[in-house]
Amino acid sequence: MENRNDRKSYYKGLLTGVILCVLMIGVLALSGCFMKTSAASSGSQTTGTGDAVEASGSGSSDDMTDISNRYSEIEQKLNKLHAVLDKYYLDVSDDSDITQDDMAEGIYKGYVDALNEPYTVYYTKDEYEQLQESTSGKYSGIGVVVSQNKETGVITVVRPFEGSPGAEAGILKDDILYKVAGKEVTGVDVTEVVTWIKGEEGSTVSIEVYRPSEDKYLTFEVERKTIEIPMVTSKMLDSNIGYVAVYEFEETTADQFNQAIDELTAQGMKGLIIDLRDNPGGLVNSATAILDRILPKDQLLVYTVDKNDKKQEEYTKDDDTIDVPISVLINGNSASASEIVSGCLQDYGKAKLVGTTSFGKGIVQYVLPLGDGSAIKLTSAKYYTPNGRNIHGTGIDPDEEVELDSDSKTDTQLEKAQEVVLEQMQAE
């Protein structure tokens, strides 16, 4: 017997022709229609540089006539599809609750999905609300961080928060997410999957994973709880080397980072390790705020170039600096804003990078509300490090390449980072 998701998939497949027609409208419609609507909305949020995208001017009269004709064709085909479904389709499920709104949302998602670009995504009203919640540092869920392989679409657990419902249920780092609430997740946008994992406090969600180390599938029924996300943790290591782990770049991250640095400085910090391993990125203005604390005033941190070759530069704004030897830990899951921080510090020779090559996401996305509660996240620019490096698809190579030895009882990458900082301390 079909379930509701099977029937939604049926409708989505049936509407593929419509989606392909919509794709023919292409980027012109996206910039002229979607962006115009979003620019008129207030309170836009960004995973890019923090600035709203202005609406571009409308196209020529010929362009607008062509768009009008295309929409007329689409409307006619939708009417035909509706008539066929209404006359012939037999719904054999027990919970027929698909609405015209569901159908419309499927079309909007298909419109954007047809771009075949994994970082550009349409969010329904509920999905957008949950996205906003996730950047605030507090949400209701199971307390695990996941990352998606850009080539295979596989989603992997990179860190369960200590004491979180997911960790207590038994979910481990490197578990591969297979199903959430009975729905397979491979190839589904990771942001959408996260909205499936989250939910009302006290409710439960079924999480099925594949555990490579045991070569078996495991299913966990996890109760959702309010999670206060620890974006930063810190401690003092031997030889007065401070250690600061930054897990994500969200609204609270820079303040937590500054507090950690203040506390370590008061304890007599002589060197610093910043751990960005498994950090998937987040808000670029959070990353630049951390760089502002590390580097002196008027230093170029990052610049972006959009589709019209418009260049936008971000500079440090104050004289605060961290004047101790620094090492930054990175790995293949260090992405986006993490690469902005590590690439900038590497360009200025301010820090030595230790670990393995980073993820390689050198593009910027803006999240723009569309005025009705929904939103679109779209790729809007490439970003470049101060020396002009765009690392999209290649990543950032560390100065000291060190694989994490899974058989070792110690953190081999962290040990190397301590060694690198200590050598710099002794050389001063």
C-alpha positions in Angstrom: 0.0 0.0 0.0 1.3 3.5 -0.9 2.1 5.9 1.9 1.8 9.7 1.7 5.4 10.1 0.6 5.0 7.5 -2.2 2.0 9.5 -3.5 3.9 12.7 -3.4 6.7 11.1 -5.4 4.1 10.0 -7.9 2.9 13.5 -8.3 6.3 14.9 -8.5 7.2 12.4 -11.3 4.1 13.2 -13.2 4.9 16.9 -13.1 8.4 16.4 -14.4 7.4 17.8 -17.8 6.1 20.9 -16.2 9.4 21.3 -14.2 11.4 21.0 -17.4 9.3 23.6 -19.0 9.9 25.9 -16.1 13.6 25.3 -16.3 13.6 26.8 -19.8 12.7 30.1 -18.2 16.1 29.8 -16.5 18.1 32.3 -14.6 16.1 35.2 -16.0 13.0 34.2 -14.1 15.0 33.5 -11.0 16.6 36.9 -11.0 13.7 38.8 -12.3 10.8 37.1 -10.4 12.2 35.3 -7.3 14.8 37.9 -6.4 12.5 40.8 -7.0 10.0 39.3 -4.6 12.6 38.5 -2.0 14.2 41.9 -2.2 10.9 43.4 -1.3 10.8 41.3 1.9 12.4 42.3 5.1 14.6 40.4 7.5 16.5 38.3 4.9 19.1 36.0 6.3 22.3 35.0 4.6 24.9 32.3 4.6 27.0 34.7 2.5 28.5 38.1 3.3 25.5 39.3 5.3 24.1 41.7 2.7 20.8 41.4 0.9 20.8 40.9 -2.8 19.1 43.8 -4.6 16.6 43.0 -7.3 17.9 43.3 -10.8 16.0 45.3 -13.3 13.4 43.6 -15.5 14.4 42.3 -18.8 13.5 43.7 -22.3 10.0 43.7 -23.5 10.8 40.7 -25.8 12.1 38.8 -22.7 9.0 39.6 -20.7 6.7 38.5 -23.6 8.6 35.2 -23.9 8.2 34.7 -20.1 4.5 35.4 -20.3 4.1 32.9 -23.2 6.0 30.3 -21.2 3.8 30.7 -18.2 0.7 30.5 -20.3 2.0 27.2 -21.7 2.7 25.9 -18.2 -0.7 26.9 -16.9 -2.4 25.1 -19.8 -0.4 21.9 -19.1 -1.1 22.1 -15.4 -4.8 22.3 -16.2 -4.5 19.2 -18.4 -2.6 17.3 -15.7 -5.2 18.3 -13.1 -8.1 17.1 -15.4 -6.4 13.7 -16.1 -5.7 13.2 -12.4 -9.2 14.2 -11.4 -10.7 11.8 -13.9 -8.5 8.7 -13.8 -6.3 8.7 -10.7 -7.4 6.2 -8.0 -6.1 7.0 -4.6 -5.7 3.6 -2.8 -4.2 5.0 0.4 -5.9 5.2 3.8 -4.8 8.7 4.6 -5.6 10.9 1.5 -4.5 14.3 2.7 -2.6 15.8 -0.2 -3.8 19.3 -0.9 -3.5 21.7 -3.7 -0.9 23.5 -1.5 1.1 20.3 -1.4 1.0 20.1 -5.2 2.1 23.8 -5.5 5.0 23.3 -3.1 6.1 20.3 -5.2 6.2 22.5 -8.3 8.3 25.2 -6.5 10.7 22.7 -5.2 11.0 21.1 -8.7 11.6 24.5 -10.3 14.7 25.0 -8.1 15.8 21.4 -8.1 15.8 21.4 -11.9 18.9 23.7 -11.7 20.7 20.6 -10.6 22.9 22.6 -8.2 23.1 21.1 -4.7 23.4 24.4 -2.8 20.4 26.1 -4.3 17.3 25.0 -2.4 13.6 26.1 -2.0 12.3 26.1 1.5 8.6 25.8 2.5 7.4 28.0 5.3 8.0 25.3 7.9 11.4 24.4 6.5 12.4 28.1 6.5 11.3 28.5 10.1 13.4 25.6 11.2 16.4 26.9 9.2 16.2 30.2 11.1 15.9 28.3 14.3 19.1 26.3 13.6 21.2 29.5 13.3 20.1 30.9 16.6 22.0 28.3 18.6 19.0 26.6 20.1 16.5 24.1 18.6 14.5 21.0 19.4 16.1 17.9 18.0 18.5 15.0 18.7 21.8 16.9 18.9 23.9 15.5 16.1 25.9 17.3 13.4 25.8 15.8 9.9 27.7 16.5 6.7 26.8 15.5 3.1 29.3 14.3 0.5 28.9 16.6 -2.5 29.5 13.8 -5.0 27.6 10.8 -3.6 24.9 12.6 -1.6 25.7 10.4 1.4 25.0 12.0 4.8 27.4 11.2 7.6 27.3 11.9 11.4 30.4 14.0 12.1 29.6 14.8 15.8 27.0 13.9 18.3 26.9 16.6 21.0 27.9 15.1 24.4 24.9 14.3 26.5 22.5 14.9 23.6 19.5 12.5 22.9 21.3 11.2 19.8 24.5 10.4 21.7 22.6 8.8 24.6 20.6 6.6 22.1 23.9 5.3 20.7 24.4 7.2 17.5 28.2 7.6 16.8 30.5 9.7 14.7 31.0 8.3 11.2 27.6 6.6 11.2 26.0 6.9 7.8 22.4 8.3 7.8 20.2 5.9 5.9 16.6 6.8 6.9 14.9 9.4 8.9 11.3 8.7 9.9 11.2 5.9 7.4 12.4 8.1 4.5 15.7 7.4 2.7 18.0 10.4 2.9 20.8 9.8 0.5 20.8 12.5 -2.2 18.3 14.6 -0.4 19.5 18.1 0.5 21.1 17.9 3.9 19.2 21.0 5.1 15.9 19.4 4.3 17.0 16.2 6.1 17.8 18.2 9.2 14.2 19.6 9.2 13.0 16.0 9.3 15.2 15.2 12.2 14.0 18.2 14.2 10.6 18.4 15.7 8.5 19.2 18.8 10.2 18.6 22.1 9.1 15.3 23.6 8.2 13.7 20.2 10.3 10.8 18.8 12.0 10.2 15.5 13.2 7.0 14.0 16.9 7.2 12.8 18.3 4.4 10.8 22.1 4.4 10.2 24.7 2.2 8.6 27.7 1.7 10.8 30.7 0.9 8.6 32.9 -0.3 11.5 30.4 -3.1 12.3 29.0 -3.5 8.7 25.4 -3.4 9.8 22.3 -1.2 10.0 21.0 0.1 13.3 17.7 1.8 14.1 17.3 4.2 17.0 14.1 5.7 18.3 15.2 9.1 19.7 13.2 11.5 21.8 13.7 15.1 20.7 14.7 17.6 23.3 15.7 21.3 23.4 19.3 21.5 22.3 21.5 24.4 23.2 24.3 24.2 20.7 27.8 24.6 22.1 29.4 26.3 19.1 32.8 26.7 20.9 34.7 24.7 23.6 38.1 25.5 25.0 40.8 24.3 27.4 44.4 24.9 28.2 46.9 22.3 27.0 50.5 21.7 28.1 53.0 24.4 27.7 50.3 27.1 28.0 48.9 26.3 24.6 45.2 27.3 24.3 42.8 25.0 22.5 39.6 26.3 21.0 37.3 24.1 19.0 34.7 25.9 16.7 31.9 23.6 15.7 29.8 25.9 13.5 29.7 29.5 12.4 26.3 30.7 13.7 25.0 33.8 15.4 26.5 33.0 18.8 29.8 31.7 17.6 31.9 34.9 17.6 30.8 35.8 21.1 31.7 32.4 22.4 35.0 32.5 20.6 35.9 35.8 22.1 35.0 34.6 25.6 37.2 31.6 25.2 40.1 33.7 24.0 39.7 36.1 27.0 39.6 33.2 29.5 42.7 31.5 28.0 44.6 34.8 27.8 43.8 35.4 31.5 45.3 31.9 32.2 48.6 32.9 30.5 48.1 31.5 27.0 51.4 31.4 25.0 50.2 29.6 21.9 46.8 28.8 20.3 45.2 25.9 18.4 41.9 26.5 16.6 40.2 23.3 15.7 37.9 23.6 12.6 37.8 19.8 11.9 34.3 18.7 10.9 33.0 22.3 10.9 30.6 22.5 8.0 30.6 26.3 7.9 27.6 28.6 8.4 27.3 32.4 8.5 30.2 34.2 6.8 29.8 37.3 9.0 30.4 35.0 12.0 33.7 33.8 10.4 34.8 37.3 9.6 34.0 38.4 13.1 36.4 35.8 14.4 39.1 36.8 11.9 38.6 40.4 13.1 39.5 39.3 16.6 42.7 37.6 15.3 44.0 40.1 12.8 44.8 43.9 13.0 42.6 46.6 11.6 42.1 47.2 7.8 43.2 43.7 6.7 41.3 42.2 3.7 39.6 39.0 5.0 37.7 37.7 2.0 36.1 39.1 -1.2 33.2 37.8 -3.3 32.5 38.2 -7.0 28.9 37.8 -8.2 27.4 36.9 -11.7 27.8 40.5 -12.8 31.5 40.6 -11.7 30.6 42.9 -8.9 33.3 42.6 -6.2 32.6 43.0 -2.5 35.4 43.1 0.1 35.4 42.4 3.8 38.0 44.0 6.1 38.8 43.9 9.8 37.3 46.8 11.7 39.3 47.0 15.0 42.8 46.8 16.4 42.2 43.6 18.5 44.8 40.9 17.7 45.9 37.6 19.0 49.7 37.8 19.1 50.7 34.3 19.8 51.7 31.4 17.5 48.6 29.8 16.0 47.9 26.5 14.4 44.6 25.6 12.7 43.3 22.0 12.4 41.3 21.2 9.3 40.0 18.0 7.5 37.8 17.0 4.7 34.7 18.1 6.5 36.0 21.6 7.1 33.9 23.6 4.7 32.7 27.1 3.6 33.1 29.6 6.5 35.8 27.2 8.0 37.8 27.6 4.8 37.4 31.3 4.8 39.0 31.4 8.3 41.7 28.9 7.5 42.5 30.2 4.1 42.8 33.8 5.3 45.1 32.9 8.2 47.2 30.8 5.8 47.5 33.6 3.3 48.8 36.1 5.9 51.1 33.6 7.4 49.3 34.1 10.7 48.7 30.4 11.3 50.0 27.0 10.2 47.3 24.6 9.0 47.6 21.0 10.2 45.5 18.0 9.1 44.1 17.0 5.7 42.8 19.0 2.7 39.5 20.8 3.4 36.1 20.2 1.7 36.4 22.8 -1.1 33.3 25.0 -1.0 34.3 28.4 -2.4 30.8 29.7 -3.2 28.3 31.9 -1.2 24.7 31.3 -0.7 22.0 33.8 0.3 18.8 32.8 2.0 16.1 35.1 0.8 12.5 35.2 2.0 9.9 35.3 -0.7 7.2 37.2 1.2 4.8 34.4 2.0 6.9 32.6 4.7 8.8 30.5 2.2 12.4 31.2 1.1 15.1 30.3 -1.4 18.7 29.6 -0.7 20.7 30.4 -3.8 24.3 30.5 -4.9 25.1 34.1 -5.6 28.8 34.5 -5.7 32.3 33.0 -5.5 34.5 33.9 -2.6 38.2 34.4 -2.7 40.9 34.4 0.0 43.0 37.6 0.4 45.6 36.2 -2.0 42.9 35.6 -4.7 42.4 31.9 -4.2 39.0 30.4 -5.0 39.1 26.9 -3.5 35.8 25.5 -4.8 36.2 21.9 -5.7 39.8 21.7 -4.6 39.9 22.7 -0.9 42.8 24.1 1.1 45.9 22.1 1.5 47.4 22.1 5.0 51.0 23.2 5.7 51.5 20.0 7.6 49.5 17.0 6.2 48.7 14.6 8.9 46.1 11.8 8.7 44.1 11.0 11.8 45.3 7.6 13.0 42.1 5.7 14.0 44.2 3.0 15.6 46.0 5.4 17.9 44.7 6.1 21.4 45.7 9.8 21.0 44.7 12.5 18.6 47.6 12.4 16.1 46.5 15.6 14.3 46.2 17.5 17.6 49.6 16.3 18.7 51.1 17.6 15.5 49.4 21.0 15.9 50.8 21.2 19.4 54.3 20.4 18.1 54.0 23.1 15.4 52.9 25.8 17.9 55.6 24.8 20.4 58.3 25.1 17.7 57.1 28.6 16.9 57.0 29.5 20.6 60.5 28.3 21.1 61.7 30.2 18.0 60.5 33.6 19.4 
